[in-house]
Amino acid sequence: MERKETVFDMIVALGMRFKEYRKALGLSQQDIHRKTGVALSTISLFENGKGQGLSLSHFFLMLEALDVEMEPTVLIPNAFRSDLAGEWEKQNKRSKK
């Protein structure tokens, strides 16, 4: 039986990818903290797969701190892209009713 990826799995993958991008740019967690004001513990938890409580606003501040112009979807693993598209479609249908 194939295991379906969960939202939790996606958050873990996002955190790991964020960490990879941050390190590739030569930035420390402290650099991200200074640029955003997001607590070091929050950044660390997110990067280590324990950041389920990370707010969307903090996530986008952290993305901006990378100083890289990119679509946020570049961090989303391919395994989740179709799931997210399906969820987006469901949400749009509900909001139009």
Backbone as numpy.savetxt, mean C-alpha at the origin, in Angstrom:
# Nx Ny Nz CAx CAy CAz Cx Cy Cz
-7.27 -27.52 -3.83 -8.11 -26.33 -3.83 -7.22 -25.08 -3.83
-7.52 -24.16 -4.73 -6.72 -22.94 -4.85 -7.11 -21.95 -3.76
-6.10 -21.37 -3.14 -6.33 -20.40 -2.08 -6.57 -19.02 -2.67
-7.65 -18.39 -2.27 -7.98 -17.04 -2.72 -7.23 -16.04 -1.86
-6.59 -15.06 -2.52 -5.87 -14.03 -1.80 -6.86 -13.14 -1.05
-6.47 -12.70 0.12 -7.34 -11.86 0.94 -6.85 -10.42 0.94
-7.66 -9.53 1.48 -7.26 -8.14 1.62 -6.03 -8.07 2.52
-5.99 -8.88 3.55 -4.82 -8.92 4.43 -3.57 -9.26 3.63
-3.66 -10.26 2.74 -2.53 -10.64 1.91 -2.08 -9.46 1.05
-3.03 -8.70 0.54 -2.71 -7.56 -0.30 -1.98 -6.48 0.50
-2.42 -6.23 1.72 -1.77 -5.22 2.56 -0.34 -5.64 2.88
-0.14 -6.92 3.15 1.21 -7.42 3.41 2.08 -7.21 2.18
1.56 -7.55 1.00 2.31 -7.38 -0.25 2.61 -5.91 -0.54
1.64 -5.03 -0.27 1.86 -3.59 -0.48 2.98 -3.08 0.41
2.97 -3.51 1.66 4.02 -3.09 2.59 5.40 -3.54 2.15
5.48 -4.78 1.69 6.76 -5.30 1.24 7.24 -4.56 -0.01
6.33 -4.28 -0.92 6.71 -3.56 -2.14 7.11 -2.12 -1.83
6.39 -1.50 -0.90 6.75 -0.14 -0.49 8.19 -0.13 0.04
8.49 -1.10 0.91 9.82 -1.20 1.50 10.89 -1.36 0.41
10.61 -2.21 -0.58 11.55 -2.41 -1.69 11.81 -1.10 -2.43
10.75 -0.35 -2.76 10.89 0.93 -3.45 11.67 1.93 -2.60
11.33 1.99 -1.31 12.01 2.92 -0.42 13.51 2.65 -0.38
13.86 1.39 -0.20 15.27 1.02 -0.13 15.98 1.26 -1.46
15.29 0.96 -2.56 15.89 1.18 -3.89 16.21 2.65 -4.12
15.44 3.53 -3.48 15.67 4.96 -3.60 16.67 5.47 -2.57
17.16 4.58 -1.73 18.14 4.97 -0.72 17.55 5.75 0.43
16.25 5.56 0.67 15.57 6.26 1.76 15.42 5.35 2.96
15.54 5.91 4.14 15.31 5.16 5.38 13.87 5.39 5.86
13.47 4.60 6.81 12.15 4.83 7.42 12.13 6.21 8.08
13.26 6.60 8.65 13.37 7.92 9.28 13.14 9.02 8.24
13.66 8.84 7.02 13.44 9.82 5.94 11.94 9.95 5.64
11.27 8.82 5.56 9.82 8.83 5.29 9.09 9.53 6.43
9.49 9.22 7.65 8.88 9.86 8.83 9.06 11.38 8.78
10.28 11.83 8.49 10.54 13.28 8.45 9.71 13.97 7.36
9.54 13.30 6.23 8.81 13.91 5.11 7.29 13.91 5.33
6.80 12.97 6.13 5.35 12.78 6.24 4.76 13.05 7.61
5.57 12.87 8.64 5.03 12.95 10.00 4.39 11.65 10.45
4.37 10.65 9.58 3.83 9.34 9.95 4.80 8.70 10.94
4.26 8.16 12.01 5.09 7.57 13.07 5.98 6.45 12.53
7.20 6.39 13.04 8.13 5.33 12.63 7.53 3.95 12.88
6.83 3.80 13.98 6.23 2.49 14.29 5.19 2.12 13.24
4.44 3.10 12.75 3.43 2.85 11.71 4.10 2.41 10.42
5.17 3.09 10.04 5.91 2.74 8.83 6.47 1.33 8.95
7.09 1.06 10.09 7.69 -0.26 10.32 6.63 -1.37 10.29
5.53 -1.16 10.97 4.46 -2.16 10.97 3.96 -2.43 9.56
3.75 -1.36 8.79 3.27 -1.51 7.41 4.26 -2.32 6.57
5.53 -1.96 6.65 6.54 -2.64 5.85 6.75 -4.10 6.26
6.39 -4.42 7.48 6.59 -5.78 7.98 5.30 -6.60 8.04
4.30 -6.16 7.29 3.08 -6.95 7.14 2.12 -6.89 8.29
2.25 -5.88 9.15 1.37 -5.79 10.32 0.65 -4.45 10.34
0.51 -3.84 9.17 -0.05 -2.50 9.09 -1.48 -2.44 8.61
-2.30 -3.38 9.07 -3.69 -3.40 8.63 -4.45 -2.14 9.01
-3.96 -1.43 10.02 -4.64 -0.22 10.48 -4.13 1.06 9.82
-3.24 0.93 8.84 -2.70 2.11 8.17 -3.81 2.83 7.44
-3.92 4.13 7.70 -4.98 4.90 7.03 -4.58 5.16 5.58
-5.57 5.37 4.77 -5.33 5.67 3.37 -4.57 6.98 3.22
-4.87 7.95 4.07 -4.16 9.24 3.99 -2.68 9.07 4.31
-2.36 8.24 5.32 -0.96 7.99 5.63 -0.28 7.23 4.49
-0.99 6.28 3.89 -0.43 5.52 2.79 -0.06 6.45 1.63
-0.94 7.37 1.28 -0.66 8.28 0.18 0.44 9.29 0.54
0.49 9.73 1.79 1.60 10.59 2.21 2.93 9.85 2.06
2.94 8.58 2.42 4.15 7.78 2.31 4.55 7.59 0.85
3.56 7.39 -0.01 3.86 7.28 -1.44 4.48 8.58 -1.96
3.89 9.70 -1.57 4.42 11.00 -2.00 5.87 11.18 -1.52
6.17 10.67 -0.35 7.51 10.82 0.22 8.57 10.08 -0.60
8.15 9.14 -1.42 9.10 8.43 -2.26 9.62 9.33 -3.38
8.95 10.48 -3.58 9.35 11.43 -4.62 9.44 10.79 -5.99
8.56 9.86 -6.24 8.53 9.19 -7.53 7.13 9.37 -8.09
7.08 9.86 -9.31 5.77 9.98 -9.94 5.39 8.62 -10.48
4.38 8.05 -9.87 3.92 6.73 -10.31 2.47 6.57 -9.94
1.86 5.67 -10.61 0.51 5.28 -10.25 0.61 4.42 -9.00
-0.24 4.66 -8.01 -0.19 3.81 -6.82 -0.39 2.33 -7.15
-1.06 2.05 -8.27 -1.31 0.66 -8.64 -0.03 -0.09 -8.96
1.08 0.62 -9.19 2.34 -0.06 -9.48 2.76 -0.92 -8.28
2.32 -0.57 -7.10 2.65 -1.35 -5.91 1.73 -2.55 -5.73
0.61 -2.57 -6.43 -0.37 -3.64 -6.23 0.06 -4.87 -7.02
0.28 -5.97 -6.34 0.69 -7.19 -7.03 -0.36 -7.62 -8.06
0.11 -8.18 -9.16 -0.78 -8.60 -10.24 -1.89 -9.52 -9.76
-1.60 -10.37 -8.79 -2.59 -11.32 -8.30 -3.84 -10.62 -7.77
-3.72 -9.36 -7.36 -4.84 -8.65 -6.77 -5.55 -7.73 -7.74
-4.94 -7.44 -8.87 -5.50 -6.44 -9.78 -6.90 -6.80 -10.25
-7.13 -8.04 -10.63 -8.47 -8.41 -11.11 -9.48 -8.38 -9.97
-9.05 -8.77 -8.77 -9.94 -8.70 -7.61 -10.35 -7.26 -7.33
-9.39 -6.34 -7.40 -9.69 -4.93 -7.14 -10.61 -4.36 -8.20
-10.39 -4.75 -9.45 -11.26 -4.27 -10.52 -12.69 -4.74 -10.28
-12.85 -5.98 -9.85 -14.19 -6.51 -9.56 -14.84 -5.78 -8.40
-14.07 -5.51 -7.36 -14.61 -4.77 -6.21 -14.99 -3.35 -6.61
-14.17 -2.70 -7.42 -14.45 -1.35 -7.90 -15.77 -1.33 -8.66
-15.96 -2.32 -9.51 -17.19 -2.41 -10.30 -18.40 -2.58 -9.39
-18.30 -3.45 -8.38 -19.40 -3.67 -7.44 -19.74 -2.36 -6.70
-18.72 -1.65 -6.23 -18.94 -0.42 -5.50 -19.62 0.63 -6.37
-19.20 0.74 -7.62 -19.80 1.71 -8.53 -21.26 1.38 -8.81
-21.57 0.10 -8.94 -22.97 -0.30 -9.18 -23.84 0.05 -7.98
-23.32 -0.18 -6.77 -24.07 0.13 -5.55 -24.32 1.62 -5.42
-23.31 2.43 -5.73 -23.44 3.86 -5.54 -24.37 4.50 -6.57
-24.61 3.83 -7.70 -25.47 4.37 -8.74 -26.94 4.05 -8.49
-27.21 3.14 -7.56 -28.60 2.75 -7.26 -29.30 3.79 -6.45
